[in-house]
Every structure is written in structure tokens, then in C-alpha cells.
Amino acid sequence: MSKESYIAMAMADPGRALQRFLQLVLYPFLRVTLVAPLASGARFVREAVFIALRLSKKLKWFIVEGRSETYVVNCADTVISRDLYATGEFDFDKFETAMRLLARERGGALPEIMFDVGANVGSICIPAVARGHFRRAVAIEPNAMSCRLLRANIALNGLHAAIDVHETAVGEHVDEALALDTSSANFGDHSIARGNGAAGVSIRSTTLDAIAGGLEPGRVFLWMDIQGYEGYALAGAKRLIGEGLPMVIEFWPRALHASGAHPKLIEALREYPAFYDLRNPDARRPIAELAELEAELARDRVMFTDILLLR
């Protein structure tokens, strides 16, 4: 419609002119800036919109149409939900890198089931299943609010029959009383508090071996990011590790030392001959170089990285 035609319509029928404006201009603009992720060059715009929504406190939840999936995100979360809103994904590039390495190492053969420990709102397990990397997934998330969104997102993407949810922590023992320390801004930074009298939300634990039950050896791949508690979780996965469990875990030395999980992690990983630092996926490194990796992170002032471990 030409400018002149629109002006004539506005003079003759203001209501119809407003409707056309909403259809042709305002609605597409809002869809781009508020719902559908933009190209990477416009990430700043969407992040600014998300921050404005958060500061306004007018919205608690928001539905985001991602690149291939749909998510309900929490407007109070400044990290995972913000990235899902801004780009449609969170850390899935790391996951795809790990899948390429795993397929190469195994001659194309991949496990059927993914365990996503610290699943948050489903930003890894949902696209992992929806895009055909795994037939099924087990999502493990101890935080009640994140678990509500996780279940909603699984349903929104039609994956309720393919992804099982466990609202629990995983640790060294079954039915251990734990305390979950929650962050008010970064909902991916909830962590298990350690020590006598630790403050936090009271939760119970299980183990990865207990959740895996009677699954056949070699069917499971583990993706785990639990803020320094990884050593305890792997101490409760002795059977899975003995069966050659391939895994990606967050390696955050400071958090591991603070929780007391560092020696347990090193002990569990003795079963693995090598690892990949996903920041540099071209280099297969012997497991003995984990100490060297820790020194590299400290030297480069990098808090953490993600490592792929293979048997």
C-alpha cells in the first residue's frame, strides 16, 4: 500500500487504517523484538528488551519461539532465560561439538538415552531429543520453580513421552538430606550447600546408578552441570562409570574445591584415559593433564570449562 493510499484510508476510515497499521507494522515489529529470536547481530536489542522486562516486573514468564523449539522462560533469570530469549538457545553449540567428537570416537555409534543433570528449563535435553540426537532423555532438576518450567517446556515441544523428569538432586547416596542454595538472579547457579548447618531449601538426593536402574551398558550419555557438585554425583555413578559412561561435565575448579567434591571427581575420572576441553575440541588430552587444565584456567582467569570424557 502506498503512502498516499494509506493517508486516504485514514481520512475516510480511521478504524480500518489503525487495523492495517497493527497488522502490517506493529504486530510484526513486536513479534521480532519480543518473541522470535533475531540474528546474532541484533542480540543486544533483545537483551535490552529482556532487561527492561525484568526491571519492570510486569511479567513473570514469557514464551519464546527458539530456533527450533519453544520455551517458557522466567523474566527474573539473568542468564539461561535471557540467552534463550536473545538467541533461542543456551550452550547448545557446546553440546553439538561434543556430539561430533563422540560420533568420531565411536565410529558414528551413539548412545540412545541422555541424562541431563542440572536440566534447568530444558535448554539442552529438549533440543537434544527434538533434533534427533537421542531417542530419550532423563532430565534431573532439584529446583521446584525450574522444574515447573522444565515440565511446561517439554509439553510445549510435544516431548512428554520422550523425556522423563526427576525433581531431585543426585549425589553420593540415595535419600540423603541436602540443602539447595538458590540464586535470586542466575537460576543456573543454584547449588548444593555443604557443611553442618548449611542453609538452603531442604531436598533429598538419589544417585545416577539408582536412576539408571537396569539400563543396558552403553545406552547412556551424561550431560552434567551442577555447580561444583559433580564429584559427589559421580561417586554415586560407579556402575555407570564402570560400564564406560561417556559424559560432558562442567569443570569448575574453584567450586569443586569449595564443595569438597574435587578429590571425588579426580578419583571417578581415573577410569577415563582421555578428555577433550570443549573450548579446544581439536586436542585429545590424557586424563593426567586435568591438573594442567586447572592451571590453564587459573592463568587465563577463566572460571570453568566443559570437558568430554570417553572410555
The 8 nearest C-alpha neighbors of each residue, nearest first, counted from 0:
[[1, 4, 5, 2, 3, 19, 23, 6],
 [2, 0, 4, 3, 5, 6, 7, 8],
 [1, 3, 5, 4, 6, 0, 7, 8],
 [2, 4, 6, 1, 5, 7, 0, 8],
 [5, 3, 7, 1, 6, 2, 8, 0],
 [4, 6, 8, 2, 7, 3, 9, 1],
 [5, 7, 9, 3, 8, 4, 2, 10],
 [6, 8, 4, 10, 5, 9, 11, 3],
 [9, 7, 5, 11, 6, 10, 12, 16],
 [10, 8, 13, 16, 6, 12, 7, 11],
 [9, 11, 7, 8, 12, 13, 6, 16],
 [10, 12, 8, 9, 7, 13, 6, 16],
 [11, 13, 9, 15, 14, 8, 10, 16],
 [14, 12, 9, 16, 15, 10, 17, 11],
 [15, 13, 17, 16, 12, 18, 9, 19],
 [14, 16, 18, 17, 12, 13, 19, 9],
 [15, 17, 9, 13, 19, 14, 18, 8],
 [18, 16, 20, 14, 15, 19, 13, 21],
 [17, 19, 15, 21, 20, 16, 22, 14],
 [20, 18, 22, 16, 17, 21, 23, 15],
 [19, 21, 17, 23, 18, 24, 22, 16],
 [20, 22, 25, 18, 19, 26, 24, 23],
 [23, 21, 19, 20, 26, 24, 18, 25],
 [22, 24, 20, 21, 19, 25, 27, 26],
 [25, 23, 20, 21, 27, 26, 22, 28],
 [24, 26, 21, 28, 27, 29, 20, 23],
 [25, 27, 29, 28, 21, 22, 24, 30],
 [28, 26, 30, 29, 25, 24, 31, 23],
 [29, 27, 25, 31, 26, 30, 24, 32],
 [30, 28, 32, 26, 33, 31, 27, 25],
 [29, 31, 34, 27, 28, 33, 32, 35],
 [30, 32, 35, 28, 29, 33, 34, 27],
 [31, 33, 29, 30, 28, 34, 45, 35],
 [34, 32, 29, 30, 31, 35, 45, 48],
 [35, 33, 30, 63, 31, 64, 32, 36],
 [34, 36, 64, 31, 30, 37, 63, 33],
 [37, 35, 86, 87, 85, 65, 34, 84],
 [36, 38, 41, 39, 35, 42, 86, 31],
 [37, 39, 40, 41, 36, 42, 86, 85],
 [40, 38, 42, 41, 37, 86, 43, 85],
 [39, 41, 38, 42, 43, 37, 44, 86],
 [42, 40, 43, 44, 39, 38, 37, 45],
 [43, 41, 39, 45, 44, 85, 40, 46],
 [42, 44, 46, 41, 45, 47, 40, 85],
 [45, 43, 47, 41, 42, 46, 48, 32],
 [46, 44, 48, 85, 42, 47, 43, 49],
 [45, 47, 49, 43, 48, 44, 85, 42],
 [46, 48, 50, 44, 45, 49, 43, 51],
 [47, 49, 45, 51, 46, 50, 52, 44],
 [50, 48, 46, 52, 51, 47, 45, 53],
 [51, 49, 53, 47, 52, 48, 54, 46],
 [50, 52, 48, 54, 49, 53, 55, 47],
 [53, 51, 49, 55, 50, 54, 48, 56],
 [54, 52, 50, 74, 51, 56, 55, 75],
 [55, 53, 51, 56, 52, 50, 57, 75],
 [54, 56, 52, 57, 53, 51, 58, 50],
 [57, 55, 53, 54, 58, 52, 59, 74],
 [56, 58, 55, 52, 59, 53, 54, 74],
 [59, 57, 56, 60, 52, 74, 61, 53],
 [60, 58, 74, 73, 57, 61, 56, 75],
 [61, 59, 73, 72, 74, 58, 71, 62],
 [60, 62, 72, 71, 63, 73, 74, 59],
 [63, 61, 71, 70, 72, 64, 60, 34],
 [62, 64, 70, 34, 69, 65, 84, 71],
 [63, 65, 69, 35, 34, 68, 70, 62],
 [66, 87, 64, 68, 69, 67, 63, 36],
 [65, 67, 87, 68, 64, 36, 88, 86],
 [66, 68, 65, 69, 64, 126, 87, 130],
 [67, 69, 65, 66, 64, 156, 70, 126],
 [70, 68, 64, 65, 63, 156, 155, 152],
 [71, 69, 63, 152, 62, 72, 64, 68],
 [70, 72, 62, 61, 152, 63, 148, 60],
 [73, 71, 80, 61, 60, 70, 62, 74],
 [72, 74, 60, 75, 76, 80, 59, 61],
 [73, 75, 53, 59, 76, 60, 72, 58],
 [74, 76, 73, 53, 184, 77, 59, 183],
 [77, 75, 184, 185, 74, 73, 80, 186],
 [76, 78, 81, 185, 184, 75, 80, 79],
 [77, 79, 81, 185, 80, 76, 82, 187],
 [80, 78, 82, 81, 83, 89, 187, 77],
 [81, 79, 83, 72, 82, 76, 78, 73],
 [80, 82, 84, 78, 77, 79, 83, 85],
 [83, 81, 85, 79, 84, 80, 86, 89],
 [82, 84, 87, 88, 80, 86, 81, 85],
 [83, 85, 81, 82, 87, 86, 63, 80],
 [84, 86, 82, 45, 42, 83, 46, 36],
 [87, 85, 36, 83, 88, 82, 84, 37],
 [65, 86, 88, 83, 66, 36, 84, 85],
 [89, 87, 83, 86, 91, 82, 90, 65],
 [88, 90, 91, 83, 82, 122, 79, 87],
 [91, 89, 92, 93, 88, 94, 123, 122],
 [92, 90, 94, 93, 89, 88, 123, 95],
 [91, 93, 95, 94, 90, 96, 89, 88],
 [94, 92, 96, 91, 95, 90, 97, 277],
 [93, 95, 91, 97, 92, 96, 98, 90],
 [94, 96, 98, 92, 97, 93, 91, 99],
 [97, 95, 93, 99, 94, 98, 92, 100],
 [96, 98, 94, 100, 95, 99, 101, 93],
 [99, 97, 95, 101, 100, 96, 102, 94],
 [100, 98, 102, 96, 97, 101, 103, 95],
 [101, 99, 103, 97, 98, 102, 104, 96],
 [100, 102, 98, 104, 103, 99, 97, 105],
 [103, 101, 107, 105, 99, 100, 104, 106],
 [104, 102, 100, 106, 101, 105, 107, 99],
 [103, 105, 101, 102, 106, 100, 107, 309],
 [106, 104, 102, 108, 107, 103, 101, 109],
 [105, 107, 103, 108, 104, 102, 101, 109],
 [106, 108, 102, 105, 103, 109, 104, 101],
 [109, 107, 105, 106, 102, 110, 101, 103],
 [108, 110, 102, 107, 111, 105, 101, 218],
 [111, 109, 218, 219, 112, 220, 217, 108],
 [110, 112, 133, 218, 134, 219, 109, 135],
 [113, 111, 219, 135, 136, 133, 110, 218],
 [112, 114, 136, 220, 219, 221, 137, 115],
 [113, 115, 137, 221, 136, 222, 138, 116],
 [116, 114, 138, 222, 118, 223, 139, 137],
 [117, 115, 223, 139, 118, 114, 222, 138],
 [116, 118, 140, 225, 224, 119, 139, 223],
 [117, 119, 116, 115, 121, 140, 138, 139],
 [118, 120, 145, 117, 121, 140, 149, 187],
 [121, 119, 149, 148, 145, 122, 118, 146],
 [122, 120, 149, 125, 118, 124, 123, 119],
 [121, 123, 120, 89, 125, 124, 88, 126],
 [124, 122, 121, 125, 126, 127, 91, 118],
 [123, 125, 127, 121, 126, 115, 122, 128],
 [124, 126, 121, 127, 128, 123, 129, 122],
 [127, 125, 129, 128, 130, 124, 123, 68],
 [128, 126, 124, 132, 125, 130, 129, 123],
 [127, 129, 133, 131, 126, 130, 125, 132],
 [130, 128, 126, 131, 127, 125, 158, 132],
 [131, 129, 128, 126, 127, 132, 133, 67],
 [130, 132, 128, 133, 129, 127, 134, 126],
 [131, 133, 127, 128, 130, 134, 129, 98],
 [134, 132, 128, 111, 131, 135, 112, 127],
 [133, 135, 111, 128, 112, 131, 132, 161],
 [136, 134, 112, 161, 133, 162, 128, 113],
 [137, 135, 113, 162, 112, 114, 138, 124],
 [136, 138, 114, 163, 162, 164, 115, 113],
 [139, 137, 164, 115, 118, 163, 114, 165],
 [140, 138, 165, 116, 118, 117, 164, 115],
 [139, 141, 117, 166, 118, 167, 142, 119],
 [142, 140, 167, 166, 168, 143, 139, 146],
 [143, 141, 145, 144, 140, 146, 166, 189],
 [142, 144, 146, 145, 147, 141, 166, 140],
 [145, 143, 147, 146, 142, 148, 149, 141],
 [146, 144, 148, 119, 147, 142, 143, 120],
 [145, 147, 149, 143, 144, 148, 142, 140],
 [146, 148, 144, 150, 149, 145, 151, 143],
 [149, 147, 151, 145, 146, 150, 120, 152],
 [148, 150, 120, 146, 152, 121, 147, 151],
 [151, 149, 153, 147, 148, 152, 146, 154],
 [152, 150, 148, 154, 149, 153, 155, 147],
 [153, 151, 155, 149, 70, 154, 150, 148],
 [152, 154, 150, 158, 156, 151, 155, 159],
 [153, 155, 157, 151, 152, 156, 159, 158],
 [156, 154, 152, 153, 157, 151, 69, 70],
 [155, 157, 153, 154, 158, 152, 69, 68],
 [156, 158, 154, 155, 159, 153, 160, 152],
 [157, 159, 161, 153, 160, 156, 154, 162],
 [158, 160, 154, 161, 162, 153, 157, 163],
 [161, 159, 158, 162, 163, 157, 135, 154],
 [160, 162, 135, 158, 159, 136, 163, 134],
 [163, 161, 136, 137, 159, 135, 160, 158],
 [162, 164, 137, 138, 136, 161, 165, 159],
 [163, 165, 138, 139, 137, 166, 162, 150],
 [166, 164, 139, 167, 138, 140, 163, 137],
 [167, 165, 141, 140, 139, 164, 146, 143],
 [168, 166, 141, 165, 140, 204, 203, 139],
 [167, 169, 204, 141, 205, 203, 170, 140],
 [170, 168, 205, 206, 204, 232, 207, 167],
 [169, 171, 232, 231, 206, 172, 235, 204],
 [170, 172, 235, 231, 234, 232, 206, 173],
 [173, 171, 170, 175, 206, 205, 235, 174],
 [172, 174, 205, 204, 175, 206, 171, 170],
 [175, 173, 204, 203, 205, 176, 172, 206],
 [174, 176, 204, 203, 173, 172, 177, 205],
 [177, 175, 203, 202, 174, 204, 201, 178],
 [178, 176, 202, 203, 201, 175, 179, 191],
 [177, 179, 201, 199, 200, 192, 191, 202],
 [180, 178, 191, 199, 200, 190, 192, 181],
 [179, 181, 199, 190, 189, 192, 191, 178],
 [182, 180, 189, 179, 183, 190, 199, 188],
 [181, 183, 184, 189, 185, 186, 188, 180],
 [182, 184, 185, 181, 186, 76, 75, 189],
 [183, 185, 76, 182, 77, 186, 75, 78],
 [186, 184, 76, 187, 77, 188, 182, 78],
 [185, 187, 188, 76, 182, 189, 184, 183],
 [186, 188, 185, 189, 79, 119, 78, 182],
 [189, 187, 186, 185, 182, 190, 226, 181],
 [188, 190, 181, 182, 180, 187, 186, 179],
 [191, 189, 180, 179, 226, 188, 192, 225],
 [190, 192, 179, 178, 180, 193, 228, 177],
 [191, 193, 178, 197, 180, 179, 190, 198],
 [194, 192, 197, 258, 191, 195, 178, 259],
 [195, 193, 197, 196, 192, 258, 198, 259],
 [194, 196, 197, 193, 198, 192, 178, 177],
 [195, 197, 198, 194, 193, 178, 192, 199],
 [198, 196, 195, 194, 192, 193, 178, 199],
 [199, 197, 196, 178, 180, 192, 200, 179],
 [198, 200, 180, 178, 179, 201, 197, 192],
 [199, 201, 179, 178, 202, 180, 198, 181],
 [200, 202, 178, 177, 199, 179, 176, 203],
 [203, 201, 177, 178, 176, 200, 204, 179],
 [204, 202, 176, 174, 175, 177, 167, 168],
 [205, 203, 168, 174, 175, 169, 173, 167],
 [204, 206, 173, 169, 174, 172, 170, 168],
 [207, 205, 169, 235, 209, 208, 170, 173],
 [206, 208, 210, 236, 209, 235, 211, 169],
 [207, 209, 236, 211, 206, 210, 212, 238],
 [210, 208, 206, 212, 207, 211, 205, 173],
 [209, 211, 207, 212, 208, 206, 205, 165],
 [210, 212, 208, 209, 214, 207, 213, 239],
 [213, 211, 209, 210, 214, 208, 207, 215],
 [212, 214, 211, 215, 209, 216, 210, 208],
 [215, 213, 212, 211, 216, 218, 219, 217],
 [214, 216, 218, 213, 217, 219, 211, 212],
 [217, 215, 242, 218, 214, 239, 219, 243],
 [216, 218, 219, 110, 215, 242, 244, 243],
 [217, 219, 110, 111, 216, 112, 215, 220],
 [220, 218, 112, 110, 113, 217, 111, 244],
 [219, 221, 113, 245, 246, 110, 114, 112],
 [222, 220, 246, 114, 113, 247, 223, 115],
 [223, 221, 247, 115, 246, 114, 248, 116],
 [222, 224, 116, 248, 115, 117, 221, 247],
 [223, 225, 249, 117, 248, 226, 116, 222],
 [226, 224, 117, 228, 227, 229, 223, 190],
 [227, 225, 190, 228, 224, 254, 188, 189],
 [226, 228, 255, 254, 229, 225, 251, 258],
 [227, 229, 225, 230, 231, 226, 260, 255],
 [228, 230, 232, 231, 227, 225, 233, 264],
 [231, 229, 264, 260, 263, 233, 232, 228],
 [230, 232, 170, 171, 234, 233, 229, 228],
 [233, 231, 170, 229, 235, 234, 230, 169],
 [232, 234, 236, 235, 230, 231, 229, 267],
 [235, 233, 231, 171, 232, 236, 230, 237],
 [234, 236, 171, 206, 233, 232, 170, 237],
 [235, 237, 233, 208, 207, 239, 234, 238],
 [238, 236, 240, 239, 235, 241, 234, 233],
 [239, 237, 241, 240, 236, 208, 242, 235],
 [240, 238, 242, 236, 241, 244, 237, 208],
 [239, 241, 244, 237, 243, 242, 238, 236],
 [242, 240, 238, 239, 243, 237, 244, 270],
 [243, 241, 239, 240, 216, 244, 238, 217],
 [242, 244, 240, 241, 310, 245, 239, 217],
 [243, 245, 240, 239, 242, 246, 220, 219],
 [246, 244, 309, 220, 308, 243, 221, 310],
 [247, 245, 221, 308, 307, 220, 222, 244],
 [246, 248, 307, 222, 306, 221, 223, 308],
 [249, 247, 223, 305, 306, 224, 222, 250],
 [248, 250, 305, 224, 304, 251, 306, 223],
 [249, 251, 304, 303, 305, 252, 248, 306],
 [252, 250, 303, 254, 253, 302, 249, 255],
 [253, 251, 255, 254, 256, 250, 293, 303],
 [252, 254, 256, 255, 251, 257, 302, 227],
 [253, 255, 227, 257, 256, 252, 251, 258],
 [256, 254, 227, 261, 252, 260, 258, 253],
 [255, 257, 259, 261, 253, 254, 258, 252],
 [256, 258, 254, 255, 259, 253, 260, 227],
 [259, 257, 260, 255, 256, 193, 254, 227],
 [258, 260, 256, 257, 261, 255, 262, 263],
 [259, 261, 230, 255, 263, 258, 262, 231],
 [260, 262, 255, 264, 256, 263, 259, 230],
 [263, 261, 265, 264, 260, 266, 259, 230],
 [262, 264, 230, 266, 260, 261, 265, 267],
 [265, 263, 230, 261, 267, 262, 266, 260],
 [264, 266, 262, 268, 267, 263, 261, 269],
 [265, 267, 263, 264, 269, 268, 262, 270],
 [268, 266, 264, 265, 269, 263, 233, 270],
 [267, 269, 270, 265, 271, 266, 264, 286],
 [270, 268, 271, 266, 267, 265, 286, 272],
 [269, 271, 268, 267, 272, 240, 310, 241],
 [272, 270, 310, 269, 268, 273, 309, 308],
 [271, 273, 286, 285, 310, 270, 274, 309],
 [274, 272, 285, 286, 284, 271, 308, 309],
 [273, 275, 308, 284, 307, 283, 286, 285],
 [276, 274, 307, 283, 306, 280, 277, 284],
 [275, 277, 306, 278, 279, 280, 305, 307],
 [278, 276, 280, 279, 305, 306, 275, 93],
 [277, 279, 276, 280, 304, 305, 275, 93],
 [280, 278, 277, 276, 281, 282, 275, 283],
 [279, 281, 277, 282, 275, 276, 278, 283],
 [282, 280, 279, 283, 275, 277, 276, 100],
 [281, 283, 280, 284, 279, 275, 276, 274],
 [284, 282, 275, 274, 273, 281, 285, 280],
 [283, 285, 273, 274, 282, 275, 286, 288],
 [286, 284, 273, 287, 288, 272, 274, 283],
 [285, 287, 273, 288, 272, 289, 274, 284],
 [286, 288, 285, 289, 290, 291, 273, 284],
 [287, 289, 291, 286, 290, 285, 292, 284],
 [290, 288, 292, 291, 287, 286, 293, 285],
 [291, 289, 293, 288, 292, 294, 287, 295],
 [290, 292, 288, 294, 289, 293, 295, 287],
 [293, 291, 295, 289, 294, 290, 288, 296],
 [292, 294, 290, 296, 291, 295, 289, 297],
 [295, 293, 291, 297, 292, 296, 298, 290],
 [296, 294, 292, 298, 297, 293, 299, 291],
 [295, 297, 301, 299, 293, 298, 294, 300],
 [296, 298, 300, 294, 295, 299, 301, 293],
 [297, 299, 295, 296, 300, 294, 301, 293],
 [298, 300, 296, 301, 297, 295, 294, 302],
 [301, 299, 297, 298, 296, 302, 295, 303],
 [302, 300, 296, 299, 303, 297, 298, 304],
 [303, 301, 251, 300, 296, 304, 297, 253],
 [304, 302, 251, 250, 301, 249, 296, 305],
 [303, 305, 250, 249, 306, 251, 276, 278],
 [306, 304, 249, 250, 248, 277, 276, 247],
 [305, 307, 276, 247, 275, 248, 277, 274],
 [308, 306, 247, 275, 274, 246, 97, 276],
 [307, 309, 274, 246, 245, 247, 273, 306],
 [310, 308, 245, 271, 273, 274, 307, 246],
 [309, 271, 243, 272, 245, 308, 244, 273]]
